[in-house]
Amino acid sequence: VQLVESGGGLVQPGGSLKLTCAASGFTFSNARMNWFRQAPGKVPEWVSGIGSDGRMIQYATSVKGRFTISRDNAKNMLYLQMNDLKPEDTGNYLCGPSAGTRGQGTQVIVSS
């Protein structure tokens, strides 16, 4: 299993970023996929999940209405569109089919 996240960076509060996760080594189209994040000094938290067919979408309360998860099964890609970013969204964002199977992550820093 290989999961490679990208798209992170430094953004001002209120800004937007789109994260990408490239998956390989497993049948992506059969897997429910998730985004997680880990803020400095904190335990990892689940952010959002999407069913294998693009349905059954769920969000953590803290990001609902601001983040949008999507996927492209033809390209084995998972996305997270993040709008209206807040300083508390700062962290390392990771993707994977479960909490125990994730990539290395991409850093998101929300700061003025």
C-alpha positions as semicolon CSV with decimal commas, in nm:
position;residue;x (nm);y (nm);z (nm)
1;V;0,000;0,000;0,000
2;Q;0,131;0,341;-0,094
3;L;-0,039;0,668;-0,010
4;V;0,117;1,000;-0,106
5;E;-0,041;1,323;0,010
6;S;0,032;1,662;-0,143
7;G;-0,107;2,012;-0,167
8;G;-0,030;2,144;0,177
9;G;0,130;2,478;0,249
10;L;0,111;2,806;0,434
11;V;-0,217;2,993;0,400
12;Q;-0,375;3,289;0,575
13;P;-0,690;3,248;0,783
14;G;-0,991;3,244;0,555
15;G;-0,790;3,098;0,270
16;S;-0,828;2,771;0,081
17;L;-0,619;2,470;-0,007
18;K;-0,689;2,150;-0,197
19;L;-0,514;1,837;-0,078
20;T;-0,452;1,535;-0,299
21;C;-0,385;1,174;-0,208
22;A;-0,244;0,935;-0,466
23;A;-0,314;0,572;-0,376
24;S;-0,164;0,250;-0,507
25;G;-0,102;-0,108;-0,403
26;F;-0,461;-0,192;-0,319
27;T;-0,801;-0,184;-0,486
28;F;-0,877;0,181;-0,431
29;S;-1,222;0,163;-0,586
30;N;-1,330;-0,089;-0,321
31;A;-1,201;0,105;-0,023
32;R;-1,365;0,361;0,197
33;M;-1,111;0,640;0,230
34;N;-1,044;0,895;0,500
35;W;-0,853;1,208;0,579
36;F;-0,692;1,245;0,920
37;R;-0,488;1,525;1,070
38;Q;-0,242;1,562;1,352
39;A;-0,178;1,899;1,509
40;P;0,156;1,961;1,681
41;G;0,158;1,796;2,021
42;K;-0,184;1,638;1,977
43;V;-0,317;1,295;1,893
44;P;-0,431;1,232;1,536
45;E;-0,796;1,304;1,463
46;W;-1,027;1,186;1,190
47;V;-1,139;1,465;0,956
48;S;-1,357;1,314;0,686
49;G;-1,450;0,987;0,513
50;I;-1,601;0,886;0,181
51;G;-1,747;0,556;0,067
52;S;-1,594;0,351;-0,211
53;D;-1,854;0,477;-0,459
54;G;-1,829;0,838;-0,353
55;R;-2,133;0,826;-0,131
56;M;-2,158;0,792;0,248
57;I;-1,963;1,111;0,311
58;Q;-1,900;1,219;0,667
59;Y;-1,716;1,507;0,830
60;A;-1,590;1,590;1,174
61;T;-1,801;1,861;1,334
62;S;-1,505;2,098;1,336
63;V;-1,477;2,101;0,954
64;K;-1,836;2,046;0,841
65;G;-1,946;2,314;0,597
66;R;-1,587;2,418;0,519
67;F;-1,421;2,102;0,386
68;T;-1,530;1,883;0,094
69;I;-1,400;1,532;0,037
70;S;-1,411;1,370;-0,306
71;R;-1,247;1,093;-0,502
72;D;-1,170;0,981;-0,856
73;N;-1,165;0,604;-0,872
74;A;-1,042;0,606;-1,233
75;K;-0,727;0,786;-1,118
76;N;-0,695;0,632;-0,770
77;M;-0,704;0,978;-0,621
78;L;-0,861;1,124;-0,307
79;Y;-0,912;1,496;-0,252
80;L;-0,990;1,736;0,028
81;Q;-1,099;2,087;-0,060
82;M;-1,051;2,309;0,244
83;N;-1,213;2,650;0,254
84;D;-1,233;2,920;0,520
85;L;-0,928;2,778;0,690
86;K;-0,868;2,859;1,055
87;P;-0,549;2,851;1,265
88;E;-0,685;2,544;1,443
89;D;-0,681;2,358;1,109
90;T;-0,301;2,363;1,124
91;G;-0,153;2,014;1,117
92;N;-0,019;1,725;0,917
93;Y;-0,294;1,586;0,693
94;L;-0,286;1,217;0,609
95;C;-0,505;0,994;0,396
96;G;-0,582;0,625;0,415
97;P;-0,841;0,351;0,431
98;S;-0,801;0,329;0,807
99;A;-0,629;0,494;1,100
100;G;-0,358;0,231;1,084
101;T;-0,286;0,264;0,712
102;R;-0,193;0,619;0,615
103;G;0,064;0,808;0,418
104;Q;0,331;1,041;0,553
105;G;0,107;1,341;0,522
106;T;0,125;1,696;0,392
107;Q;0,169;1,995;0,622
108;V;-0,097;2,264;0,642
109;I;-0,016;2,584;0,829
110;V;-0,285;2,845;0,874
111;S;-0,134;3,165;0,999
112;S;-0,132;3,536;0,931
